[in-house]
């Protein structure tokens, strides 16, 4: 770690320790991203003007020493915080942590009154490192809840940007919601081609056309895109053929099966993928049908970080079906599918999931001896 990065991290840790532990629910955070000129600021203006009853703190960042969006944004009552020394997603992660913790501290003192945070990234930003901040830093994780990544796409220039810039592809691939702007200056055919490109890059995010940022606040808040207890909902029309004519560096695909899975094998499967392709895996999540487990098992990950949890029980009479979605850069889809077949349960797989934990504990004890 560089001296500068180390100093930033230490400063953030010191700042985080300087006040009491949180006593209220975590503050939800929306990451707003989109390529240069897509209309993020126009959309943010709309969010801040709308009479939705929310008090929103905005963290925005642009390249260069002086922020520009603060002048473009409408005069609102929400507190706007600018970071002017680099891209949020890579060079100033420590600063993002400090700003989040400082906002929390000043809110606790009564200096600020906000119930949500919106982070507007630069047009060239990869949102993944920003999202990882909310899992990597313990204090930020306790005080804030990452709700979703919302990406704005320019209908007029989107196809060209997706062709020429990997950053644009990553922003689309990482999104929990896709908002297409400027459709009023494109033909229906152009818009449809863009929609098909977006679906090829991201099979899971709903797509909505927006006009000058006029989108209901409910489309942007409480999406629960990072909530492990929220059931993964993939609409049938999302599950289109992942083969397409474009050789994008970023792509998505899904695996679906009704065969019961062995949770031990799934754990090894995900662990192996993370070790081999973690840096290339932008987002991955799914619902698992585990042999011997009446509840749905849900999981999701961002790059090298992954987590599993239990959801509700499978409804009586419902088809128990596992669905897993991977979104990443140059992922070997055929290999992912081949390795997944090793996760299927067999006659030797215990019917009692509790036996897994017991067996693992015994194995760990044996290794210690």
C-alpha positions as CSV (number, residue, x, y, z in Angstrom):
1,X,0.0,0.0,0.0
2,X,1.3,3.4,-0.9
3,X,2.2,6.0,1.8
4,X,-0.6,8.3,0.6
5,X,-3.2,5.5,0.6
6,X,-2.0,4.2,4.0
7,X,-2.3,7.7,5.5
8,X,-5.8,8.1,4.1
9,X,-6.9,4.8,5.5
10,X,-5.4,5.7,9.0
11,X,-7.1,9.1,8.9
12,X,-10.4,7.4,8.0
13,X,-10.1,4.9,10.8
14,X,-9.2,7.6,13.4
15,X,-12.2,9.7,12.2
16,X,-14.5,6.7,12.5
17,X,-13.5,6.0,16.1
18,X,-14.2,9.5,17.3
19,X,-17.8,9.2,18.1
20,X,-20.3,6.7,19.6
21,X,-21.7,3.6,17.8
22,X,-24.8,4.1,15.7
23,X,-28.1,3.6,17.5
24,X,-30.4,4.0,14.5
25,X,-31.0,2.0,11.3
26,X,-28.3,2.2,8.7
27,X,-28.6,5.1,6.2
28,X,-29.5,3.9,2.7
29,X,-27.1,4.8,-0.2
30,X,-27.7,5.0,-3.9
31,X,-24.8,5.1,-6.3
32,X,-25.7,7.1,-9.4
33,X,-23.5,6.5,-12.4
34,X,-23.5,6.8,-16.2
35,X,-21.1,7.8,-19.0
36,X,-20.1,11.3,-19.7
37,X,-23.1,13.4,-20.7
38,X,-25.7,10.8,-20.1
39,X,-27.7,13.1,-17.9
40,X,-26.8,12.1,-14.3
41,X,-26.9,15.6,-13.1
42,X,-30.2,16.3,-14.8
43,X,-31.7,13.3,-13.1
44,X,-30.2,14.3,-9.7
45,X,-31.7,17.7,-10.1
46,X,-35.1,16.1,-10.5
47,X,-34.6,13.9,-7.5
48,X,-33.7,16.9,-5.3
49,X,-36.6,19.0,-6.6
50,X,-39.3,16.4,-6.2
51,X,-41.6,16.6,-3.2
52,X,-40.9,13.1,-2.0
53,X,-40.3,13.9,1.7
54,X,-36.7,12.6,1.7
55,X,-33.7,14.6,3.0
56,X,-30.8,13.6,0.8
57,X,-27.1,14.3,1.2
58,X,-25.2,14.2,-2.1
59,X,-21.6,13.3,-2.6
60,X,-20.5,14.2,-6.1
61,X,-17.2,14.1,-7.8
62,X,-15.7,15.2,-11.1
63,X,-12.3,15.1,-12.7
64,X,-10.1,18.1,-12.1
65,X,-9.4,20.3,-9.1
66,X,-12.8,22.2,-9.3
67,X,-16.2,20.5,-9.2
68,X,-18.6,21.7,-11.9
69,X,-21.8,19.9,-11.0
70,X,-22.4,22.0,-7.9
71,X,-23.0,25.0,-10.2
72,X,-25.3,23.0,-12.5
73,X,-27.3,21.5,-9.7
74,X,-30.4,23.4,-8.6
75,X,-30.4,25.4,-5.4
76,X,-31.8,22.9,-2.9
77,X,-31.9,22.3,0.8
78,X,-29.9,19.1,0.6
79,X,-26.3,19.2,1.6
80,X,-24.0,18.8,-1.3
81,X,-20.5,17.5,-0.6
82,X,-17.8,17.6,-3.3
83,X,-14.6,15.7,-3.5
84,X,-12.3,17.5,-6.0
85,X,-9.1,15.5,-5.8
86,X,-9.8,12.5,-8.1
87,X,-12.2,9.8,-9.1
88,X,-14.2,8.4,-6.2
89,X,-13.9,4.8,-7.4
90,X,-10.2,4.4,-7.4
91,X,-7.7,7.1,-6.3
92,X,-9.6,8.5,-3.3
93,X,-11.4,5.6,-1.6
94,X,-10.0,6.7,1.7
95,X,-11.5,10.1,1.2
96,X,-14.9,8.6,0.4
97,X,-14.8,6.7,3.7
98,X,-13.8,9.9,5.6
99,X,-16.6,11.9,4.0
100,X,-19.2,9.2,4.8
101,X,-18.0,9.0,8.4
102,X,-17.8,12.8,8.7
103,X,-21.3,13.2,7.4
104,X,-22.5,10.6,9.9
105,X,-20.7,12.4,12.8
106,X,-22.1,15.8,11.8
107,X,-25.6,14.3,11.4
108,X,-25.3,12.8,14.9
109,X,-24.4,16.3,16.3
110,X,-27.4,17.8,14.6
111,X,-25.5,19.8,12.1
112,X,-27.0,18.0,9.1
113,X,-30.4,16.4,8.8
114,X,-30.5,13.7,6.0
115,X,-32.0,10.3,5.7
116,X,-30.4,9.1,2.5
117,X,-27.1,9.5,0.6
118,X,-26.7,9.7,-3.2
119,X,-23.2,9.3,-4.6
120,X,-22.8,10.6,-8.1
121,X,-19.7,9.2,-9.7
122,X,-17.7,10.6,-12.6
123,X,-18.6,9.7,-16.1
124,X,-15.5,7.5,-16.5
125,X,-15.9,5.7,-13.2
126,X,-16.2,2.0,-12.6
127,X,-18.9,1.8,-9.8
128,X,-17.5,-1.5,-8.4
129,X,-14.8,0.0,-6.1
130,X,-17.3,2.5,-4.7
131,X,-19.7,-0.4,-3.9
132,X,-16.9,-2.4,-2.3
133,X,-16.3,0.4,0.2
134,X,-19.6,-0.4,1.9
135,X,-18.5,-3.9,2.5
136,X,-14.7,-3.4,3.1
137,X,-14.9,-0.7,5.8
138,X,-16.5,-1.9,9.1
139,X,-17.7,1.4,10.3
140,X,-19.2,2.4,7.0
141,X,-20.9,-1.0,6.8
142,X,-22.5,-0.4,10.2
143,X,-23.7,3.1,9.5
144,X,-24.8,2.9,5.9
145,X,-26.7,0.4,3.7
146,X,-25.9,0.2,0.1
147,X,-29.3,0.1,-1.6
148,X,-28.5,0.0,-5.3
149,X,-26.5,1.2,-8.3
150,X,-28.5,3.2,-10.8
151,X,-27.0,3.8,-14.3
152,X,-28.1,6.5,-16.8
153,X,-27.5,5.7,-20.5
154,X,-27.6,8.2,-23.3
155,X,-30.0,6.9,-26.0
156,X,-28.4,9.1,-28.7
157,X,-24.7,8.2,-28.1
158,X,-25.1,5.0,-26.0
159,X,-24.3,2.5,-28.7
160,X,-21.1,4.3,-29.7
161,X,-20.0,4.6,-26.1
162,X,-20.7,1.0,-25.3
163,X,-18.6,0.1,-28.4
164,X,-15.7,2.3,-27.6
165,X,-15.4,2.4,-23.8
166,X,-15.1,-0.5,-21.4
167,X,-16.1,1.9,-18.6
168,X,-19.5,2.4,-20.2
169,X,-20.0,-1.4,-20.4
170,X,-19.0,-1.8,-16.8
171,X,-21.5,0.8,-15.6
172,X,-24.3,-0.9,-17.4
173,X,-23.3,-4.4,-16.3
174,X,-23.1,-3.3,-12.6
175,X,-26.5,-1.6,-12.5
176,X,-29.5,-2.6,-10.5
177,X,-31.6,-0.2,-12.5
178,X,-31.0,1.2,-16.0
179,X,-32.5,4.6,-17.0
180,X,-32.3,5.5,-20.7
181,X,-32.3,9.2,-21.4
182,X,-32.8,11.3,-24.5
183,X,-35.1,8.9,-26.3
184,X,-37.0,11.9,-27.6
185,X,-34.1,12.6,-30.0
186,X,-33.7,9.0,-31.3
187,X,-35.8,6.8,-33.6
188,X,-37.7,3.8,-32.2
189,X,-35.3,1.6,-34.1
190,X,-32.3,3.2,-32.6
191,X,-33.8,2.9,-29.1
192,X,-34.6,-0.7,-29.6
193,X,-31.1,-1.5,-30.7
194,X,-29.7,0.1,-27.6
195,X,-32.2,-1.8,-25.4
196,X,-30.9,-5.1,-26.9
197,X,-27.3,-4.1,-26.2
198,X,-28.2,-3.2,-22.6
199,X,-30.0,-6.5,-22.1
200,X,-26.9,-8.4,-23.5
201,X,-24.7,-6.7,-20.9
202,X,-27.1,-7.0,-18.0
203,X,-29.8,-9.6,-17.8
204,X,-31.1,-8.7,-14.4
205,X,-31.6,-4.9,-14.3
206,X,-35.0,-3.4,-15.2
207,X,-34.7,-0.8,-18.0
208,X,-36.8,2.4,-18.0
209,X,-36.9,5.3,-20.4
210,X,-36.7,8.7,-18.7
211,X,-37.3,12.2,-20.0
212,X,-35.1,15.0,-18.6
213,X,-34.7,13.0,-15.4
214,X,-38.4,12.9,-14.7
215,X,-38.6,9.6,-13.1
216,X,-40.6,8.7,-9.9
217,X,-38.5,8.6,-6.8
218,X,-39.6,5.1,-6.2
219,X,-37.7,4.0,-9.2
220,X,-34.4,5.0,-7.5
221,X,-34.9,4.4,-3.8
222,X,-35.4,1.2,-1.8
223,X,-34.4,-1.0,-4.6
224,X,-32.6,-3.4,-2.2
225,X,-30.2,-4.4,-5.0
226,X,-27.6,-5.5,-2.4
227,X,-29.9,-7.1,0.2
228,X,-29.2,-10.8,0.5
229,X,-32.6,-11.3,2.0
230,X,-34.4,-9.8,-1.0
231,X,-35.4,-12.6,-3.4
232,X,-33.6,-12.4,-6.7
233,X,-36.3,-11.6,-9.2
234,X,-35.4,-12.3,-12.9
235,X,-38.3,-11.7,-15.2
236,X,-38.8,-14.3,-18.0
237,X,-38.1,-11.7,-20.7
238,X,-34.7,-11.0,-19.1
239,X,-33.6,-14.6,-19.6
240,X,-32.9,-14.1,-23.3
241,X,-30.1,-15.9,-25.2
242,X,-26.8,-14.5,-24.0
243,X,-25.2,-15.0,-27.4
244,X,-25.1,-11.8,-29.3
245,X,-23.2,-10.3,-32.2
246,X,-21.2,-7.9,-30.1
247,X,-17.8,-9.0,-28.7
248,X,-18.1,-6.9,-25.6
249,X,-15.4,-7.1,-22.9
250,X,-18.2,-7.0,-20.4
251,X,-21.1,-9.5,-20.7
252,X,-23.6,-11.4,-18.6
253,X,-25.0,-14.9,-18.5
254,X,-27.1,-17.0,-16.3
255,X,-27.3,-20.7,-15.2
256,X,-30.6,-22.3,-14.3
257,X,-31.4,-25.8,-13.1
258,X,-34.0,-27.7,-11.1
259,X,-31.5,-30.2,-9.9
260,X,-30.8,-30.0,-6.1
261,X,-27.3,-28.7,-5.2
262,X,-24.8,-29.7,-2.6
263,X,-24.0,-26.6,-0.5
264,X,-20.4,-27.8,0.1
265,X,-19.8,-28.1,-3.6
266,X,-21.4,-24.7,-4.2
267,X,-19.1,-23.1,-1.6
268,X,-16.0,-24.6,-3.3
269,X,-17.3,-23.6,-6.7
270,X,-17.8,-19.9,-5.7
271,X,-14.5,-19.9,-3.8
272,X,-12.6,-21.3,-6.9
273,X,-14.2,-18.7,-9.2
274,X,-13.3,-15.9,-6.9
275,X,-9.7,-17.1,-6.7
276,X,-9.4,-17.4,-10.5
277,X,-11.7,-14.7,-11.8
278,X,-12.6,-12.4,-8.8
279,X,-11.2,-9.2,-10.3
280,X,-13.2,-9.9,-13.5
281,X,-16.5,-10.8,-11.8
282,X,-18.3,-7.4,-11.5
283,X,-21.6,-8.7,-10.0
284,X,-22.9,-12.2,-9.3
285,X,-26.0,-13.3,-7.4
286,X,-28.5,-16.1,-7.3
287,X,-31.1,-18.3,-5.5
288,X,-30.0,-21.8,-4.7
289,X,-32.1,-25.0,-4.3
290,X,-30.0,-26.8,-1.7
291,X,-30.7,-30.5,-1.0
292,X,-32.2,-31.0,2.5
293,X,-32.9,-27.3,3.0
294,X,-36.5,-26.1,3.0
295,X,-35.5,-22.4,2.6
296,X,-34.1,-20.6,-0.4
297,X,-30.4,-20.0,-0.1
298,X,-29.4,-16.6,-1.6
299,X,-26.0,-15.3,-2.4
300,X,-24.3,-12.3,-4.1
301,X,-20.9,-11.0,-4.6
302,X,-18.8,-8.0,-5.9
303,X,-15.4,-9.0,-7.2
304,X,-13.6,-10.8,-4.4
305,X,-16.4,-10.4,-1.8
306,X,-19.3,-12.8,-1.6
307,X,-21.9,-13.7,1.0
308,X,-24.6,-16.3,1.5
309,X,-27.8,-16.2,3.6
310,X,-31.2,-17.9,4.0
311,X,-34.4,-16.4,2.5
312,X,-38.0,-17.6,2.9
313,X,-39.0,-21.2,2.5
314,X,-39.9,-22.6,-0.9
315,X,-43.7,-22.2,-1.4
316,X,-45.6,-25.5,-1.2
317,X,-46.0,-26.9,-4.7
318,X,-43.5,-24.4,-6.3
319,X,-40.8,-25.5,-8.6
320,X,-37.5,-25.5,-6.7
321,X,-35.1,-24.0,-9.1
322,X,-31.6,-22.5,-8.8
323,X,-30.9,-19.4,-10.8
324,X,-27.4,-17.8,-10.9
325,X,-26.4,-14.7,-12.8
326,X,-22.8,-13.7,-13.6
327,X,-21.8,-10.3,-14.9
328,X,-18.1,-9.6,-15.7
329,X,-15.2,-8.9,-18.0
330,X,-14.1,-11.7,-20.4
331,X,-15.5,-14.5,-18.2
332,X,-15.2,-18.0,-19.7
333,X,-18.9,-18.8,-19.7
334,X,-18.4,-22.4,-20.9
335,X,-16.0,-23.2,-18.0
336,X,-18.4,-21.6,-15.5
337,X,-21.2,-23.8,-16.8
338,X,-19.0,-26.9,-16.8
339,X,-17.8,-26.4,-13.2
340,X,-21.3,-25.7,-12.0
341,X,-22.3,-29.2,-13.0
342,X,-20.0,-30.5,-10.2
343,X,-22.3,-28.7,-7.7
344,X,-25.2,-31.1,-8.2
345,X,-26.2,-33.2,-5.2
346,X,-25.8,-36.9,-5.2
347,X,-27.1,-39.9,-3.2
348,X,-24.1,-39.3,-0.9
349,X,-25.1,-35.7,-0.2
350,X,-26.6,-35.5,3.4
351,X,-30.3,-34.7,3.6
352,X,-29.7,-32.7,6.8
353,X,-27.9,-29.5,6.0
354,X,-26.9,-29.2,9.7
355,X,-24.6,-32.2,9.0
356,X,-22.5,-30.0,6.7
357,X,-21.5,-27.7,9.5
358,X,-20.9,-30.6,11.9
359,X,-18.7,-32.3,9.3
360,X,-16.8,-29.2,8.6
361,X,-16.2,-28.6,12.3
362,X,-14.9,-32.2,12.7
363,X,-12.6,-31.7,9.7
364,X,-11.2,-28.5,11.1
365,X,-10.6,-30.2,14.5
366,X,-8.7,-33.0,12.7
367,X,-6.5,-30.6,10.9
368,X,-5.7,-28.8,14.1
369,X,-4.6,-32.1,15.7
